Amino acid sequence: MPTIASDSLPLGHTLPSFSLPDVVEGTVVSDQNVCASKALLISFLCRHCPYVVHIREALMQLAADYQPRGTIFLGISSNDPEQYSDDAPEKLREMAMNCGFSFPLLFDETQQVARAFTATCTPDFFLFDSQSKLAYHGRLDDSTPGNGRPLTGKDLRNALDAVLAAQPVPGTQLPSMGCGIKWKAKPV
């Protein structure tokens, strides 16, 4: 699969509006449910992408470390399940249950939420501050499948620490790398 880099939503952008079903609980989660948090990390994910498979355990550890500190984690899958049946809600539910996700995994059937966020790949990370402003849009760290670098979560951890301390995220924000979102074919 070709590797795609994400880097389009500008820092300071307000959290886009969304209302999506959680594939595990069946409840609806919206921006209104999460906008009062100290920090909000939204990760665009899917089941089959080797980049997502590569970082899943590190993401689970990140959630374990930062949820107790007031960060809300959400996963969103926007891939077209007709092209990739592994990204259908029931298969996403299976992944979330098997991996022990401690956060909701939402399904973006219309792909409107991915477009509102300008998400382009999986994984794609968007970190919002307590004012619901985008503070970080970048990678977990420099580890990718096959490059031999350890998964540390360093880039995202530094961003989370800054946001939780009500400070600007230091340094250059490097884009996330992964598989492109599988967009639905446009009707002719």
N, C-alpha and C positions, 0 to 999 in steps of 0.2 A: 504494500500500500504506500502511496506517496505520502511524504511527511509535509505537514502544513504548519506554518507559524501564525500565531494570533497576535494582533497588536492594534486594534482599531477603536475601541471605546475609550474616549479621553478621560484622564484622571479628573476627579471632581464631578463627574457625571452623576446625576441622581439615580438611585436604584430604579430600574425599570419596573413597571407594574406587571404582576403575574398572578395567576391563580391556576394551580395545577394539581392533579391527583397524585397522591403518594401510592406507589405500586405495592407497598407492603400493607399499610394500614387501610387504604381505600379512602382516607380523608382528603380534603382539599387544603392545600397550603398556599397562602398568598403573601404578597409583599407586606400586607397589613399585619400578618401574624408575626413577622420577623423584624420589622423596621425599628423596634425600640431596643435592639440588642447593642452590646458594647462593640461587637464586631460580627459581621456576617460573611461567611465564605461560601460562595456558590461555585460548584465544580461541575462543568459539563462533562459527562461521562457516558460510556456505553459498555456493553458487555464484552465485545469481541476484539476491540482495538488492542494491539500489543503494547502500546504506550500506557493505556489504562491498566491493563493486567500488570504491567511492570511496577506501577506506583500504588496499586490498591492497598497493600499492607502498610506502606508509609502514610497513606492518607488516613487509614484507620488509626494509626499511632498518633498522627497529628490531631485527629478528633479527640482521642483519649487525653491528650495533653492540654488541649485548648478549650474544649467544651466546659470543663469545670471553671475556667477563668472567664466565662461569659461570652464565648464565641458560639454563634449558631452556625452549624454546617448544613448545607443542602446539596444534594446531587440532582442534576437534571439530565435526562436523556432526551435528545431531540432527533435521533436518527430515524429514518423512514423504515419501519418494521417490515414493510412489503419488500424492500430491497435486502434487508438484513433481519431475518426472523429472530436472531439472537437478541435483538433490541426491542422485541415486542414486550408489552407490560408484564406478562406472566414469566417470561425468561429473565427480565430485569428483577422481578420479585425474587425469583430463585437465586440469582446472583447476590442480591442484598442479604437474603437470609443465610446463604452459605458462607458469605464473607463476614457476617456479623456486623453489618452497617449499624452504627449507633446514631444515624441521622436519616431523615427522609430521603428517598430517591423518588423524584418526581418525573412524570412522563409528559413531554411537550408534543402532543399528537399533531397539532397544527404547525409546529415549528415557529410560531410567531414569537415565542419567548426567546428562542435562540437568535432570531433576527433582531429583536429589540436590544439584546445584549451585544450584538455583533459577534457572537461566538462563531468560531470557524473550525475548531478542532476539538478532539478529545485526547487528553484532558485539556480543559481551558479553565483557568482559575480567575475569579473576580472577588476581590475582598473590599467590603464596604465598611466604613467607620460608623460611629454612633450617630452621626447625622445623616446616614444613608447615602453618603457620597463615596464614589469609587476611589479607593486609596491605593489599590494594587491590582494590576492585571498582568500576570506573568507566570513564570514557570515555578514548579516545585523546587527544583534544583537543576544541576547540570547532568544528571544521570538520565540516560536513555537506554532502551533495550540494546544490548550488545556493545555499548561503549566502555563497559568495565568500571565505570565510576560508581562509587557507593551511593545509595539513596540516603540522603541526610535530611531533605526538606529544608535546607538552609535558607534559600531565597524566600520561601513562603513563611518560614518561622520568623525570619527577621522582620518581614512585613507585619505578621500578626503581633509580634512583640511591640512594634512601633505603634500600631493602631490601638492596642490595648493600653498603651501608655499615653494615648492622645497626642502622639507625635507624628510628624510626616514620615513616610517610609523613606529611609535613606538609600542612596545609591541609584544605579541604573536598573530599570525594570526590564528584564529580558523576556521575550515572548515565550509562551508555552509552545511545545512542539508535540505533534501527534497526528492522528489520522483525521482527515477532513470529515466534517459532519456530512452525513448522507442525506442530502436534500431530496425532497419529493420532486418528481418530474412535474414541470408546469404543464397545465392542460393546453392543448393546441387549439 
